[in-house]
Amino acid sequence: MDMTAAIGAIADPVVLEIGAFVLQGTGNVNQPQFSPAVESGGGLIATLVVGAIMLAAAPNYVDSIVEDVRQEPVASFAWGIISLIVFVIAIILLALTIVGIILVIPLAFAFILLAIMGNVLAFIAVCDEFVDNRWMALVVAAIAVAVLNVIPVVGGIISFVIGSVGMGAVIRRIVQ
């Protein structure tokens, strides 16, 4: 499976568009179109892998983010949207300077990693409400991501909202 499909399946579509904007002029940034089955499979596998790494390596961090998502979803969503806007503005401003151009790629990479982490953690938080075990919540979250990747417009909107809540919780935890 192509890693682009796996990453693209769990990253927010907006973040991927920003990444394409950032990389304009550096080569072909046209993202290939994948079938819904490939996107669903990529989302399922990527969510399982990223979530398993986070649950195994930092279970306390996962617990704290899940608690943040549950306790303050609106604040986390606001942090996610604001950070997305700040990121876009920062990328545009940095791209205008010679020194800033050097910072654009690492900044975009870091932001995309935070978005992926937040997306997976938010889906775990949502699915944790329905099961007793975090590992089982991860499996349910991966299935939810796969199902939402198949639903054309509504699935993308739901994924964006959940991902923004998770990304906001992650960024808020870093800032505070």
Secondary structure, DSSP 8 states (H G I E B T S, - for coil): --HHHHHHHHS-HHHHHHHHHHTTTSS--------HHHHHHHHHHHHHHHHHHHHHH-HHHHHHHHHHHHH-HHHHHHHHHHHHHHHHHHHHHHHTSHHHHHHHHHHHHHHHHHHHHHHHHHHHHHHHTT-S-HHHHHHHHHHHHHHHHHSSHHHHHHHHHHHHHHHHHHHHHHH-
